[in-house]
Amino acid sequence: MANLVKIVSSCACVGLLITGCGTSIPVGTLYTGVKLPVSGKDAKYSKEGRAVCQSYLSIVALGDCSVEAAAKAGGITDIKTVDTKVENYLGFYGKYTTIVRGD
């Protein structure tokens, strides 16, 4: 019986470790630092706006990193491109930045 408990516990632990959460960005275990394109129709622009969200201990996430907030921060009314920048340090601190470029 004790053997069965060890086997089931081991399988459960392995299952938790290998399943992970589905995500649309590449995620590193120790550090993540990526820039990703979201959309774009024209590379020519005169303004850039950024909006930031932050995550603490992968438990609490705060901020407004919407496209609208980034456009407002840059004074942009005609959006040309949208990109994202993601940083994460061991799951303790994460930063998600939406970058909007346009006129």
C-alpha positions as CSV (number, residue, x, y, z in Angstrom):
1,M,0.0,0.0,0.0
2,A,2.8,2.4,0.9
3,N,4.4,1.6,-2.5
4,L,1.1,2.6,-4.3
5,V,1.0,5.9,-2.4
6,K,4.6,6.7,-3.5
7,I,3.8,5.9,-7.1
8,V,0.6,7.9,-7.2
9,S,2.3,10.9,-5.4
10,S,5.2,10.7,-7.8
11,C,3.0,10.7,-10.9
12,A,0.9,13.6,-9.5
13,C,4.1,15.7,-8.9
14,V,5.5,14.9,-12.4
15,G,2.1,15.7,-13.9
16,L,2.0,19.1,-12.2
17,L,5.5,19.9,-13.3
18,I,5.1,19.1,-17.0
19,T,1.6,20.4,-17.7
20,G,2.3,24.2,-17.1
21,C,-0.1,26.9,-18.2
22,G,-0.9,27.6,-21.8
23,T,0.6,30.9,-22.9
24,S,1.1,32.7,-26.1
25,I,4.6,33.9,-25.2
26,P,7.8,32.1,-24.8
27,V,8.4,31.6,-21.0
28,G,11.8,30.9,-19.4
29,T,12.0,29.2,-16.0
30,L,14.6,31.6,-14.6
31,Y,14.2,34.7,-16.7
32,T,11.9,35.8,-19.5
33,G,12.8,38.9,-21.6
34,V,11.1,38.9,-25.0
35,K,9.6,41.5,-27.4
36,L,6.7,40.3,-29.6
37,P,4.8,41.8,-32.4
38,V,1.1,42.0,-32.1
39,S,0.0,43.9,-35.2
40,G,1.2,46.4,-37.6
41,K,0.2,48.0,-40.9
42,D,2.8,50.7,-41.4
43,A,6.4,51.1,-40.1
44,K,6.4,54.9,-40.3
45,Y,5.3,56.7,-37.2
46,S,6.1,59.8,-35.2
47,K,4.9,58.9,-31.7
48,E,5.3,56.1,-29.2
49,G,3.3,55.3,-26.1
50,R,3.8,52.6,-23.5
51,A,1.5,51.1,-20.9
52,V,2.7,48.7,-18.1
53,C,1.3,46.0,-15.9
54,Q,3.3,44.4,-13.1
55,S,3.0,41.0,-11.4
56,Y,4.3,40.1,-7.9
57,L,5.0,36.5,-6.9
58,S,2.8,35.4,-9.8
59,I,-0.1,36.0,-7.4
60,V,-1.1,39.6,-7.8
61,A,-1.1,41.5,-11.1
62,L,-1.8,45.2,-11.3
63,G,-1.9,48.0,-14.0
64,D,-3.5,48.9,-17.2
65,C,-1.4,47.7,-20.2
66,S,-4.2,48.0,-22.7
67,V,-3.6,49.4,-26.2
68,E,-5.9,52.3,-25.4
69,A,-3.8,53.2,-22.3
70,A,-0.5,53.1,-24.4
71,A,-2.1,55.2,-27.2
72,K,-3.3,57.7,-24.7
73,A,0.1,57.9,-23.0
74,G,1.8,58.6,-26.3
75,G,-0.9,61.0,-27.6
76,I,-1.6,58.7,-30.5
77,T,-4.9,58.7,-32.4
78,D,-3.9,56.8,-35.5
79,I,-2.3,53.5,-34.4
80,K,0.3,52.0,-36.8
81,T,1.9,49.1,-34.8
82,V,1.4,47.3,-31.5
83,D,4.2,45.3,-29.8
84,T,4.6,43.8,-26.4
85,K,7.6,43.4,-24.2
86,V,7.5,40.7,-21.4
87,E,10.0,40.4,-18.5
88,N,9.8,37.9,-15.7
89,Y,12.3,37.0,-13.0
90,L,11.8,33.6,-11.4
91,G,8.1,34.3,-11.1
92,F,8.7,36.8,-8.3
93,Y,8.4,39.9,-10.5
94,G,6.9,40.3,-13.9
95,K,6.5,43.3,-16.2
96,Y,4.3,43.3,-19.3
97,T,4.6,46.4,-21.5
98,T,2.3,47.3,-24.5
99,I,4.1,49.5,-27.0
100,V,1.9,51.5,-29.4
101,R,3.4,53.5,-32.3
102,G,1.6,55.8,-34.6
103,D,0.6,59.4,-35.2
